[in-house]
Amino acid sequence: GRGWHDGGRFCDRNGLQKDSIAFSALPASVLSYLSATYPQDTLVKAFKNKHDSSIIVLSKNNGLFATVFDANGNFKIN
């Protein structure tokens, strides 16, 4: 198949970025985990997965990194 669902690869991308989360709206557990585990990282962007409400936080420190948390703000190990 095409490799993506109807709506294209970037479904719901109309410039409003409905899946973006402000850093101030992140659960305290997410911010605490990131500051304790990756104190030198700079937060770049945060997103909420519309399918399972998991949270993806992008950070940078000599490269870009993505850290994933479940809907309750617990770190997810893949």
mmCIF file of the N, C-alpha and C atoms, coordinates in Angstrom:
data_MODEL
# 
_entry.id   MODEL 
# 
loop_
_atom_site.group_PDB 
_atom_site.id 
_atom_site.type_symbol 
_atom_site.label_atom_id 
_atom_site.label_alt_id 
_atom_site.label_comp_id 
_atom_site.label_asym_id 
_atom_site.label_entity_id 
_atom_site.label_seq_id 
_atom_site.pdbx_PDB_ins_code 
_atom_site.Cartn_x 
_atom_site.Cartn_y 
_atom_site.Cartn_z 
_atom_site.occupancy 
_atom_site.B_iso_or_equiv 
_atom_site.pdbx_formal_charge 
_atom_site.auth_seq_id 
_atom_site.auth_comp_id 
_atom_site.auth_asym_id 
_atom_site.auth_atom_id 
_atom_site.pdbx_PDB_model_num 
ATOM 1   N N  . GLY A 1 1  ? 0.799  -1.185 0.000  1.00 0.00 ? 1  GLY A N  1 
ATOM 2   C CA . GLY A 1 1  ? 0.000  0.000  0.000  1.00 0.00 ? 1  GLY A CA 1 
ATOM 3   C C  . GLY A 1 1  ? 0.845  1.254  0.000  1.00 0.00 ? 1  GLY A C  1 
ATOM 4   N N  . ARG A 1 2  ? 0.167  2.332  0.228  1.00 0.00 ? 2  ARG A N  1 
ATOM 5   C CA . ARG A 1 2  ? 0.804  3.648  0.214  1.00 0.00 ? 2  ARG A CA 1 
ATOM 6   C C  . ARG A 1 2  ? 1.727  3.881  1.399  1.00 0.00 ? 2  ARG A C  1 
ATOM 7   N N  . GLY A 1 3  ? 1.450  3.231  2.506  1.00 0.00 ? 3  GLY A N  1 
ATOM 8   C CA . GLY A 1 3  ? 2.266  3.433  3.690  1.00 0.00 ? 3  GLY A CA 1 
ATOM 9   C C  . GLY A 1 3  ? 1.710  4.472  4.649  1.00 0.00 ? 3  GLY A C  1 
ATOM 10  N N  . TRP A 1 4  ? 0.510  5.022  4.347  1.00 0.00 ? 4  TRP A N  1 
ATOM 11  C CA . TRP A 1 4  ? -0.131 5.970  5.249  1.00 0.00 ? 4  TRP A CA 1 
ATOM 12  C C  . TRP A 1 4  ? -1.637 5.921  5.058  1.00 0.00 ? 4  TRP A C  1 
ATOM 13  N N  . HIS A 1 5  ? -2.359 6.486  6.008  1.00 0.00 ? 5  HIS A N  1 
ATOM 14  C CA . HIS A 1 5  ? -3.812 6.487  5.979  1.00 0.00 ? 5  HIS A CA 1 
ATOM 15  C C  . HIS A 1 5  ? -4.348 7.641  5.131  1.00 0.00 ? 5  HIS A C  1 
ATOM 16  N N  . ASP A 1 6  ? -5.643 7.621  4.859  1.00 0.00 ? 6  ASP A N  1 
ATOM 17  C CA . ASP A 1 6  ? -6.275 8.726  4.138  1.00 0.00 ? 6  ASP A CA 1 
ATOM 18  C C  . ASP A 1 6  ? -5.984 10.036 4.856  1.00 0.00 ? 6  ASP A C  1 
ATOM 19  N N  . GLY A 1 7  ? -5.768 11.057 4.092  1.00 0.00 ? 7  GLY A N  1 
ATOM 20  C CA . GLY A 1 7  ? -5.408 12.349 4.664  1.00 0.00 ? 7  GLY A CA 1 
ATOM 21  C C  . GLY A 1 7  ? -3.942 12.654 4.433  1.00 0.00 ? 7  GLY A C  1 
ATOM 22  N N  . GLY A 1 8  ? -3.207 11.666 3.953  1.00 0.00 ? 8  GLY A N  1 
ATOM 23  C CA . GLY A 1 8  ? -1.793 11.878 3.647  1.00 0.00 ? 8  GLY A CA 1 
ATOM 24  C C  . GLY A 1 8  ? -0.881 11.541 4.798  1.00 0.00 ? 8  GLY A C  1 
ATOM 25  N N  . ARG A 1 9  ? 0.374  11.705 4.550  1.00 0.00 ? 9  ARG A N  1 
ATOM 26  C CA . ARG A 1 9  ? 1.386  11.379 5.563  1.00 0.00 ? 9  ARG A CA 1 
ATOM 27  C C  . ARG A 1 9  ? 1.302  12.299 6.764  1.00 0.00 ? 9  ARG A C  1 
ATOM 28  N N  . PHE A 1 10 ? 0.867  13.525 6.539  1.00 0.00 ? 10 PHE A N  1 
ATOM 29  C CA . PHE A 1 10 ? 0.791  14.499 7.615  1.00 0.00 ? 10 PHE A CA 1 
ATOM 30  C C  . PHE A 1 10 ? -0.664 14.891 7.841  1.00 0.00 ? 10 PHE A C  1 
ATOM 31  N N  . CYS A 1 11 ? -1.463 13.898 8.172  1.00 0.00 ? 11 CYS A N  1 
ATOM 32  C CA . CYS A 1 11 ? -2.901 14.076 8.387  1.00 0.00 ? 11 CYS A CA 1 
ATOM 33  C C  . CYS A 1 11 ? -3.166 15.201 9.385  1.00 0.00 ? 11 CYS A C  1 
ATOM 34  N N  . ASP A 1 12 ? -4.190 15.971 9.125  1.00 0.00 ? 12 ASP A N  1 
ATOM 35  C CA . ASP A 1 12 ? -4.624 17.068 9.989  1.00 0.00 ? 12 ASP A CA 1 
ATOM 36  C C  . ASP A 1 12 ? -3.605 18.196 10.081 1.00 0.00 ? 12 ASP A C  1 
ATOM 37  N N  . ARG A 1 13 ? -2.711 18.307 9.115  1.00 0.00 ? 13 ARG A N  1 
ATOM 38  C CA . ARG A 1 13 ? -1.738 19.391 9.118  1.00 0.00 ? 13 ARG A CA 1 
ATOM 39  C C  . ARG A 1 13 ? -2.275 20.548 8.296  1.00 0.00 ? 13 ARG A C  1 
ATOM 40  N N  . ASN A 1 14 ? -3.000 21.428 8.958  1.00 0.00 ? 14 ASN A N  1 
ATOM 41  C CA . ASN A 1 14 ? -3.550 22.596 8.282  1.00 0.00 ? 14 ASN A CA 1 
ATOM 42  C C  . ASN A 1 14 ? -2.897 23.873 8.786  1.00 0.00 ? 14 ASN A C  1 
ATOM 43  N N  . GLY A 1 15 ? -1.748 23.743 9.444  1.00 0.00 ? 15 GLY A N  1 
ATOM 44  C CA . GLY A 1 15 ? -1.044 24.890 9.980  1.00 0.00 ? 15 GLY A CA 1 
ATOM 45  C C  . GLY A 1 15 ? -1.408 25.217 11.413 1.00 0.00 ? 15 GLY A C  1 
ATOM 46  N N  . LEU A 1 16 ? -2.412 24.556 11.955 1.00 0.00 ? 16 LEU A N  1 
ATOM 47  C CA . LEU A 1 16 ? -2.833 24.847 13.322 1.00 0.00 ? 16 LEU A CA 1 
ATOM 48  C C  . LEU A 1 16 ? -2.118 23.981 14.359 1.00 0.00 ? 16 LEU A C  1 
ATOM 49  N N  . GLN A 1 17 ? -1.421 22.961 13.925 1.00 0.00 ? 17 GLN A N  1 
ATOM 50  C CA . GLN A 1 17 ? -0.633 22.072 14.782 1.00 0.00 ? 17 GLN A CA 1 
ATOM 51  C C  . GLN A 1 17 ? -1.416 21.630 16.012 1.00 0.00 ? 17 GLN A C  1 
ATOM 52  N N  . LYS A 1 18 ? -2.540 20.965 15.776 1.00 0.00 ? 18 LYS A N  1 
ATOM 53  C CA . LYS A 1 18 ? -3.426 20.522 16.850 1.00 0.00 ? 18 LYS A CA 1 
ATOM 54  C C  . LYS A 1 18 ? -2.771 19.540 17.803 1.00 0.00 ? 18 LYS A C  1 
ATOM 55  N N  . ASP A 1 19 ? -1.698 18.888 17.369 1.00 0.00 ? 19 ASP A N  1 
ATOM 56  C CA . ASP A 1 19 ? -1.067 17.885 18.215 1.00 0.00 ? 19 ASP A CA 1 
ATOM 57  C C  . ASP A 1 19 ? 0.068  18.448 19.064 1.00 0.00 ? 19 ASP A C  1 
ATOM 58  N N  . SER A 1 20 ? 0.418  19.715 18.904 1.00 0.00 ? 20 SER A N  1 
ATOM 59  C CA . SER A 1 20 ? 1.495  20.327 19.681 1.00 0.00 ? 20 SER A CA 1 
ATOM 60  C C  . SER A 1 20 ? 1.031  20.601 21.108 1.00 0.00 ? 20 SER A C  1 
ATOM 61  N N  . ILE A 1 21 ? 1.964  20.488 22.058 1.00 0.00 ? 21 ILE A N  1 
ATOM 62  C CA . ILE A 1 21 ? 1.685  20.752 23.464 1.00 0.00 ? 21 ILE A CA 1 
ATOM 63  C C  . ILE A 1 21 ? 2.668  21.819 23.940 1.00 0.00 ? 21 ILE A C  1 
ATOM 64  N N  . ALA A 1 22 ? 2.184  22.814 24.642 1.00 0.00 ? 22 ALA A N  1 
ATOM 65  C CA . ALA A 1 22 ? 3.069  23.809 25.261 1.00 0.00 ? 22 ALA A CA 1 
ATOM 66  C C  . ALA A 1 22 ? 3.848  23.123 26.383 1.00 0.00 ? 22 ALA A C  1 
ATOM 67  N N  . PHE A 1 23 ? 5.099  23.511 26.575 1.00 0.00 ? 23 PHE A N  1 
ATOM 68  C CA . PHE A 1 23 ? 5.901  22.900 27.638 1.00 0.00 ? 23 PHE A CA 1 
ATOM 69  C C  . PHE A 1 23 ? 5.245  23.106 29.001 1.00 0.00 ? 23 PHE A C  1 
ATOM 70  N N  . SER A 1 24 ? 4.597  24.232 29.185 1.00 0.00 ? 24 SER A N  1 
ATOM 71  C CA . SER A 1 24 ? 3.935  24.518 30.462 1.00 0.00 ? 24 SER A CA 1 
ATOM 72  C C  . SER A 1 24 ? 2.739  23.591 30.716 1.00 0.00 ? 24 SER A C  1 
ATOM 73  N N  . ALA A 1 25 ? 2.229  22.948 29.651 1.00 0.00 ? 25 ALA A N  1 
ATOM 74  C CA . ALA A 1 25 ? 1.089  22.036 29.790 1.00 0.00 ? 25 ALA A CA 1 
ATOM 75  C C  . ALA A 1 25 ? 1.513  20.578 29.963 1.00 0.00 ? 25 ALA A C  1 
ATOM 76  N N  . LEU A 1 26 ? 2.810  20.310 29.909 1.00 0.00 ? 26 LEU A N  1 
ATOM 77  C CA . LEU A 1 26 ? 3.284  18.939 30.103 1.00 0.00 ? 26 LEU A CA 1 
ATOM 78  C C  . LEU A 1 26 ? 3.083  18.523 31.551 1.00 0.00 ? 26 LEU A C  1 
ATOM 79  N N  . PRO A 1 27 ? 2.769  17.246 31.779 1.00 0.00 ? 27 PRO A N  1 
ATOM 80  C CA . PRO A 1 27 ? 2.638  16.765 33.159 1.00 0.00 ? 27 PRO A CA 1 
ATOM 81  C C  . PRO A 1 27 ? 3.947  16.974 33.931 1.00 0.00 ? 27 PRO A C  1 
ATOM 82  N N  . ALA A 1 28 ? 3.817  17.226 35.216 1.00 0.00 ? 28 ALA A N  1 
ATOM 83  C CA . ALA A 1 28 ? 4.990  17.441 36.071 1.00 0.00 ? 28 ALA A CA 1 
ATOM 84  C C  . ALA A 1 28 ? 5.948  16.253 36.017 1.00 0.00 ? 28 ALA A C  1 
ATOM 85  N N  . SER A 1 29 ? 5.399  15.045 35.902 1.00 0.00 ? 29 SER A N  1 
ATOM 86  C CA . SER A 1 29 ? 6.249  13.855 35.857 1.00 0.00 ? 29 SER A CA 1 
ATOM 87  C C  . SER A 1 29 ? 7.144  13.846 34.617 1.00 0.00 ? 29 SER A C  1 
ATOM 88  N N  . VAL A 1 30 ? 6.646  14.369 33.506 1.00 0.00 ? 30 VAL A N  1 
ATOM 89  C CA . VAL A 1 30 ? 7.446  14.440 32.272 1.00 0.00 ? 30 VAL A CA 1 
ATOM 90  C C  . VAL A 1 30 ? 8.584  15.435 32.447 1.00 0.00 ? 30 VAL A C  1 
ATOM 91  N N  . LEU A 1 31 ? 8.260  16.625 32.932 1.00 0.00 ? 31 LEU A N  1 
ATOM 92  C CA . LEU A 1 31 ? 9.287  17.653 33.137 1.00 0.00 ? 31 LEU A CA 1 
ATOM 93  C C  . LEU A 1 31 ? 10.320 17.208 34.158 1.00 0.00 ? 31 LEU A C  1 
ATOM 94  N N  . SER A 1 32 ? 9.876  16.553 35.209 1.00 0.00 ? 32 SER A N  1 
ATOM 95  C CA . SER A 1 32 ? 10.784 16.057 36.242 1.00 0.00 ? 32 SER A CA 1 
ATOM 96  C C  . SER A 1 32 ? 11.729 15.002 35.676 1.00 0.00 ? 32 SER A C  1 
ATOM 97  N N  . TYR A 1 33 ? 11.177 14.059 34.906 1.00 0.00 ? 33 TYR A N  1 
ATOM 98  C CA . TYR A 1 33 ? 11.997 13.009 34.300 1.00 0.00 ? 33 TYR A CA 1 
ATOM 99  C C  . TYR A 1 33 ? 13.056 13.611 33.376 1.00 0.00 ? 33 TYR A C  1 
ATOM 100 N N  . LEU A 1 34 ? 12.640 14.538 32.533 1.00 0.00 ? 34 LEU A N  1 
ATOM 101 C CA . LEU A 1 34 ? 13.578 15.128 31.581 1.00 0.00 ? 34 LEU A CA 1 
ATOM 102 C C  . LEU A 1 34 ? 14.671 15.927 32.283 1.00 0.00 ? 34 LEU A C  1 
ATOM 103 N N  . SER A 1 35 ? 14.312 16.707 33.290 1.00 0.00 ? 35 SER A N  1 
ATOM 104 C CA . SER A 1 35 ? 15.327 17.522 33.973 1.00 0.00 ? 35 SER A CA 1 
ATOM 105 C C  . SER A 1 35 ? 16.287 16.661 34.791 1.00 0.00 ? 35 SER A C  1 
ATOM 106 N N  . ALA A 1 36 ? 15.809 15.547 35.330 1.00 0.00 ? 36 ALA A N  1 
ATOM 107 C CA . ALA A 1 36 ? 16.676 14.660 36.115 1.00 0.00 ? 36 ALA A CA 1 
ATOM 108 C C  . ALA A 1 36 ? 17.549 13.773 35.233 1.00 0.00 ? 36 ALA A C  1 
ATOM 109 N N  . THR A 1 37 ? 16.986 13.305 34.112 1.00 0.00 ? 37 THR A N  1 
ATOM 110 C CA . THR A 1 37 ? 17.685 12.346 33.264 1.00 0.00 ? 37 THR A CA 1 
ATOM 111 C C  . THR A 1 37 ? 18.553 13.019 32.206 1.00 0.00 ? 37 THR A C  1 
ATOM 112 N N  . TYR A 1 38 ? 18.084 14.126 31.671 1.00 0.00 ? 38 TYR A N  1 
ATOM 113 C CA . TYR A 1 38 ? 18.790 14.829 30.593 1.00 0.00 ? 38 TYR A CA 1 
ATOM 114 C C  . TYR A 1 38 ? 18.913 16.314 30.928 1.00 0.00 ? 38 TYR A C  1 
ATOM 115 N N  . PRO A 1 39 ? 19.642 16.664 31.996 1.00 0.00 ? 39 PRO A N  1 
ATOM 116 C CA . PRO A 1 39 ? 19.687 18.060 32.446 1.00 0.00 ? 39 PRO A CA 1 
ATOM 117 C C  . PRO A 1 39 ? 20.314 19.030 31.441 1.00 0.00 ? 39 PRO A C  1 
ATOM 118 N N  . GLN A 1 40 ? 21.145 18.544 30.549 1.00 0.00 ? 40 GLN A N  1 
ATOM 119 C CA . GLN A 1 40 ? 21.805 19.420 29.579 1.00 0.00 ? 40 GLN A CA 1 
ATOM 120 C C  . GLN A 1 40 ? 20.984 19.623 28.309 1.00 0.00 ? 40 GLN A C  1 
ATOM 121 N N  . ASP A 1 41 ? 19.920 18.863 28.134 1.00 0.00 ? 41 ASP A N  1 
ATOM 122 C CA . ASP A 1 41 ? 19.106 18.969 26.912 1.00 0.00 ? 41 ASP A CA 1 
ATOM 123 C C  . ASP A 1 41 ? 18.262 20.247 26.907 1.00 0.00 ? 41 ASP A C  1 
ATOM 124 N N  . THR A 1 42 ? 18.038 20.760 25.726 1.00 0.00 ? 42 THR A N  1 
ATOM 125 C CA . THR A 1 42 ? 17.133 21.881 25.513 1.00 0.00 ? 42 THR A CA 1 
ATOM 126 C C  . THR A 1 42 ? 15.867 21.328 24.872 1.00 0.00 ? 42 THR A C  1 
ATOM 127 N N  . LEU A 1 43 ? 14.722 21.615 25.471 1.00 0.00 ? 43 LEU A N  1 
ATOM 128 C CA . LEU A 1 43 ? 13.461 21.141 24.908 1.00 0.00 ? 43 LEU A CA 1 
ATOM 129 C C  . LEU A 1 43 ? 13.158 21.919 23.628 1.00 0.00 ? 43 LEU A C  1 
ATOM 130 N N  . VAL A 1 44 ? 12.740 21.183 22.595 1.00 0.00 ? 44 VAL A N  1 
ATOM 131 C CA . VAL A 1 44 ? 12.469 21.790 21.302 1.00 0.00 ? 44 VAL A CA 1 
ATOM 132 C C  . VAL A 1 44 ? 10.968 21.861 21.033 1.00 0.00 ? 44 VAL A C  1 
ATOM 133 N N  . LYS A 1 45 ? 10.270 20.747 21.212 1.00 0.00 ? 45 LYS A N  1 
ATOM 134 C CA . LYS A 1 45 ? 8.844  20.677 20.876 1.00 0.00 ? 45 LYS A CA 1 
ATOM 135 C C  . LYS A 1 45 ? 8.241  19.472 21.581 1.00 0.00 ? 45 LYS A C  1 
ATOM 136 N N  . ALA A 1 46 ? 6.945  19.529 21.834 1.00 0.00 ? 46 ALA A N  1 
ATOM 137 C CA . ALA A 1 46 ? 6.226  18.399 22.430 1.00 0.00 ? 46 ALA A CA 1 
ATOM 138 C C  . ALA A 1 46 ? 4.940  18.168 21.645 1.00 0.00 ? 46 ALA A C  1 
ATOM 139 N N  . PHE A 1 47 ? 4.584  16.899 21.499 1.00 0.00 ? 47 PHE A N  1 
ATOM 140 C CA . PHE A 1 47 ? 3.407  16.504 20.730 1.00 0.00 ? 47 PHE A CA 1 
ATOM 141 C C  . PHE A 1 47 ? 2.603  15.470 21.494 1.00 0.00 ? 47 PHE A C  1 
ATOM 142 N N  . LYS A 1 48 ? 1.301  15.415 21.230 1.00 0.00 ? 48 LYS A N  1 
ATOM 143 C CA . LYS A 1 48 ? 0.441  14.370 21.782 1.00 0.00 ? 48 LYS A CA 1 
ATOM 144 C C  . LYS A 1 48 ? -0.044 13.507 20.631 1.00 0.00 ? 48 LYS A C  1 
ATOM 145 N N  . ASN A 1 49 ? 0.161  12.200 20.744 1.00 0.00 ? 49 ASN A N  1 
ATOM 146 C CA . ASN A 1 49 ? -0.292 11.242 19.748 1.00 0.00 ? 49 ASN A CA 1 
ATOM 147 C C  . ASN A 1 49 ? -1.807 11.141 19.830 1.00 0.00 ? 49 ASN A C  1 
ATOM 148 N N  . LYS A 1 50 ? -2.486 11.377 18.713 1.00 0.00 ? 50 LYS A N  1 
ATOM 149 C CA . LYS A 1 50 ? -3.956 11.383 18.739 1.00 0.00 ? 50 LYS A CA 1 
ATOM 150 C C  . LYS A 1 50 ? -4.555 9.992  18.890 1.00 0.00 ? 50 LYS A C  1 
ATOM 151 N N  . HIS A 1 51 ? -3.776 8.945  18.703 1.00 0.00 ? 51 HIS A N  1 
ATOM 152 C CA . HIS A 1 51 ? -4.317 7.584  18.784 1.00 0.00 ? 51 HIS A CA 1 
ATOM 153 C C  . HIS A 1 51 ? -4.319 7.033  20.202 1.00 0.00 ? 51 HIS A C  1 
ATOM 154 N N  . ASP A 1 52 ? -3.263 7.285  20.959 1.00 0.00 ? 52 ASP A N  1 
ATOM 155 C CA . ASP A 1 52 ? -3.203 6.731  22.307 1.00 0.00 ? 52 ASP A CA 1 
ATOM 156 C C  . ASP A 1 52 ? -2.870 7.778  23.368 1.00 0.00 ? 52 ASP A C  1 
ATOM 157 N N  . SER A 1 53 ? -2.829 9.048  22.987 1.00 0.00 ? 53 SER A N  1 
ATOM 158 C CA . SER A 1 53 ? -2.547 10.180 23.887 1.00 0.00 ? 53 SER A CA 1 
ATOM 159 C C  . SER A 1 53 ? -1.159 10.132 24.499 1.00 0.00 ? 53 SER A C  1 
ATOM 160 N N  . SER A 1 54 ? -0.260 9.315  23.931 1.00 0.00 ? 54 SER A N  1 
ATOM 161 C CA . SER A 1 54 ? 1.114  9.335  24.411 1.00 0.00 ? 54 SER A CA 1 
ATOM 162 C C  . SER A 1 54 ? 1.731  10.693 24.070 1.00 0.00 ? 54 SER A C  1 
ATOM 163 N N  . ILE A 1 55 ? 2.800  11.024 24.773 1.00 0.00 ? 55 ILE A N  1 
ATOM 164 C CA . ILE A 1 55 ? 3.456  12.320 24.623 1.00 0.00 ? 55 ILE A CA 1 
ATOM 165 C C  . ILE A 1 55 ? 4.863  12.095 24.096 1.00 0.00 ? 55 ILE A C  1 
ATOM 166 N N  . ILE A 1 56 ? 5.227  12.848 23.079 1.00 0.00 ? 56 ILE A N  1 
ATOM 167 C CA . ILE A 1 56 ? 6.570  12.769 22.486 1.00 0.00 ? 56 ILE A CA 1 
ATOM 168 C C  . ILE A 1 56 ? 7.221  14.126 22.693 1.00 0.00 ? 56 ILE A C  1 
ATOM 169 N N  . VAL A 1 57 ? 8.397  14.119 23.317 1.00 0.00 ? 57 VAL A N  1 
ATOM 170 C CA . VAL A 1 57 ? 9.120  15.359 23.560 1.00 0.00 ? 57 VAL A CA 1 
ATOM 171 C C  . VAL A 1 57 ? 10.417 15.308 22.765 1.00 0.00 ? 57 VAL A C  1 
ATOM 172 N N  . LEU A 1 58 ? 10.629 16.332 21.945 1.00 0.00 ? 58 LEU A N  1 
ATOM 173 C CA . LEU A 1 58 ? 11.873 16.461 21.195 1.00 0.00 ? 58 LEU A CA 1 
ATOM 174 C C  . LEU A 1 58 ? 12.808 17.370 21.971 1.00 0.00 ? 58 LEU A C  1 
ATOM 175 N N  . SER A 1 59 ? 14.071 16.950 22.078 1.00 0.00 ? 59 SER A N  1 
ATOM 176 C CA . SER A 1 59 ? 15.079 17.756 22.756 1.00 0.00 ? 59 SER A CA 1 
ATOM 177 C C  . SER A 1 59 ? 16.371 17.711 21.941 1.00 0.00 ? 59 SER A C  1 
ATOM 178 N N  . LYS A 1 60 ? 17.273 18.635 22.255 1.00 0.00 ? 60 LYS A N  1 
ATOM 179 C CA . LYS A 1 60 ? 18.551 18.625 21.551 1.00 0.00 ? 60 LYS A CA 1 
ATOM 180 C C  . LYS A 1 60 ? 19.695 18.804 22.529 1.00 0.00 ? 60 LYS A C  1 
ATOM 181 N N  . ASN A 1 61 ? 20.789 18.110 22.207 1.00 0.00 ? 61 ASN A N  1 
ATOM 182 C CA . ASN A 1 61 ? 22.036 18.185 22.956 1.00 0.00 ? 61 ASN A CA 1 
ATOM 183 C C  . ASN A 1 61 ? 23.042 17.401 22.127 1.00 0.00 ? 61 ASN A C  1 
ATOM 184 N N  . ASN A 1 62 ? 23.781 18.073 21.284 1.00 0.00 ? 62 ASN A N  1 
ATOM 185 C CA . ASN A 1 62 ? 24.697 17.415 20.344 1.00 0.00 ? 62 ASN A CA 1 
ATOM 186 C C  . ASN A 1 62 ? 23.939 16.430 19.455 1.00 0.00 ? 62 ASN A C  1 
ATOM 187 N N  . GLY A 1 63 ? 22.745 16.780 19.073 1.00 0.00 ? 63 GLY A N  1 
ATOM 188 C CA . GLY A 1 63 ? 21.875 15.963 18.244 1.00 0.00 ? 63 GLY A CA 1 
ATOM 189 C C  . GLY A 1 63 ? 20.443 16.113 18.723 1.00 0.00 ? 63 GLY A C  1 
ATOM 190 N N  . LEU A 1 64 ? 19.518 15.585 17.951 1.00 0.00 ? 64 LEU A N  1 
ATOM 191 C CA . LEU A 1 64 ? 18.105 15.631 18.317 1.00 0.00 ? 64 LEU A CA 1 
ATOM 192 C C  . LEU A 1 64 ? 17.673 14.297 18.896 1.00 0.00 ? 64 LEU A C  1 
ATOM 193 N N  . PHE A 1 65 ? 16.798 14.349 19.893 1.00 0.00 ? 65 PHE A N  1 
ATOM 194 C CA . PHE A 1 65 ? 16.328 13.149 20.566 1.00 0.00 ? 65 PHE A CA 1 
ATOM 195 C C  . PHE A 1 65 ? 14.814 13.216 20.748 1.00 0.00 ? 65 PHE A C  1 
ATOM 196 N N  . ALA A 1 66 ? 14.150 12.082 20.715 1.00 0.00 ? 66 ALA A N  1 
ATOM 197 C CA . ALA A 1 66 ? 12.722 11.979 20.980 1.00 0.00 ? 66 ALA A CA 1 
ATOM 198 C C  . ALA A 1 66 ? 12.536 11.062 22.185 1.00 0.00 ? 66 ALA A C  1 
ATOM 199 N N  . THR A 1 67 ? 11.824 11.546 23.185 1.00 0.00 ? 67 THR A N  1 
ATOM 200 C CA . THR A 1 67 ? 11.536 10.762 24.380 1.00 0.00 ? 67 THR A CA 1 
ATOM 201 C C  . THR A 1 67 ? 10.024 10.595 24.453 1.00 0.00 ? 67 THR A C  1 
ATOM 202 N N  . VAL A 1 68 ? 9.570  9.357  24.702 1.00 0.00 ? 68 VAL A N  1 
ATOM 203 C CA . VAL A 1 68 ? 8.141  9.048  24.659 1.00 0.00 ? 68 VAL A CA 1 
ATOM 204 C C  . VAL A 1 68 ? 7.633  8.698  26.058 1.00 0.00 ? 68 VAL A C  1 
ATOM 205 N N  . PHE A 1 69 ? 6.460  9.255  26.366 1.00 0.00 ? 69 PHE A N  1 
ATOM 206 C CA . PHE A 1 69 ? 5.783  9.008  27.636 1.00 0.00 ? 69 PHE A CA 1 
ATOM 207 C C  . PHE A 1 69 ? 4.369  8.532  27.346 1.00 0.00 ? 69 PHE A C  1 
ATOM 208 N N  . ASP A 1 70 ? 3.796  7.736  28.255 1.00 0.00 ? 70 ASP A N  1 
ATOM 209 C CA . ASP A 1 70 ? 2.410  7.313  28.051 1.00 0.00 ? 70 ASP A CA 1 
ATOM 210 C C  . ASP A 1 70 ? 1.472  8.467  28.392 1.00 0.00 ? 70 ASP A C  1 
ATOM 211 N N  . ALA A 1 71 ? 0.177  8.251  28.269 1.00 0.00 ? 71 ALA A N  1 
ATOM 212 C CA . ALA A 1 71 ? -0.813 9.308  28.492 1.00 0.00 ? 71 ALA A CA 1 
ATOM 213 C C  . ALA A 1 71 ? -0.793 9.839  29.924 1.00 0.00 ? 71 ALA A C  1 
ATOM 214 N N  . ASN A 1 72 ? -0.256 9.050  30.870 1.00 0.00 ? 72 ASN A N  1 
ATOM 215 C CA . ASN A 1 72 ? -0.180 9.465  32.265 1.00 0.00 ? 72 ASN A CA 1 
ATOM 216 C C  . ASN A 1 72 ? 1.130  10.158 32.605 1.00 0.00 ? 72 ASN A C  1 
ATOM 217 N N  . GLY A 1 73 ? 2.013  10.291 31.615 1.00 0.00 ? 73 GLY A N  1 
ATOM 218 C CA . GLY A 1 73 ? 3.287  10.958 31.848 1.00 0.00 ? 73 GLY A CA 1 
ATOM 219 C C  . GLY A 1 73 ? 4.391  10.055 32.326 1.00 0.00 ? 73 GLY A C  1 
ATOM 220 N N  . ASN A 1 74 ? 4.218  8.735  32.191 1.00 0.00 ? 74 ASN A N  1 
ATOM 221 C CA . ASN A 1 74 ? 5.256  7.781  32.579 1.00 0.00 ? 74 ASN A CA 1 
ATOM 222 C C  . ASN A 1 74 ? 6.141  7.473  31.374 1.00 0.00 ? 74 ASN A C  1 
ATOM 223 N N  . PHE A 1 75 ? 7.457  7.421  31.604 1.00 0.00 ? 75 PHE A N  1 
ATOM 224 C CA . PHE A 1 75 ? 8.401  7.105  30.541 1.00 0.00 ? 75 PHE A CA 1 
ATOM 225 C C  . PHE A 1 75 ? 8.081  5.752  29.935 1.00 0.00 ? 75 PHE A C  1 
ATOM 226 N N  . LYS A 1 76 ? 8.082  5.695  28.600 1.00 0.00 ? 76 LYS A N  1 
ATOM 227 C CA . LYS A 1 76 ? 7.800  4.435  27.897 1.00 0.00 ? 76 LYS A CA 1 
ATOM 228 C C  . LYS A 1 76 ? 9.100  3.849  27.371 1.00 0.00 ? 76 LYS A C  1 
ATOM 229 N N  . ILE A 1 77 ? 9.311  2.595  27.665 1.00 0.00 ? 77 ILE A N  1 
ATOM 230 C CA . ILE A 1 77 ? 10.456 1.867  27.135 1.00 0.00 ? 77 ILE A CA 1 
ATOM 231 C C  . ILE A 1 77 ? 9.942  1.028  25.987 1.00 0.00 ? 77 ILE A C  1 
ATOM 232 N N  . ASN A 1 78 ? 10.522 1.230  24.815 1.00 0.00 ? 78 ASN A N  1 
ATOM 233 C CA . ASN A 1 78 ? 10.086 0.477  23.639 1.00 0.00 ? 78 ASN A CA 1 
ATOM 234 C C  . ASN A 1 78 ? 10.816 -0.824 23.522 1.00 0.00 ? 78 ASN A C  1 
# 
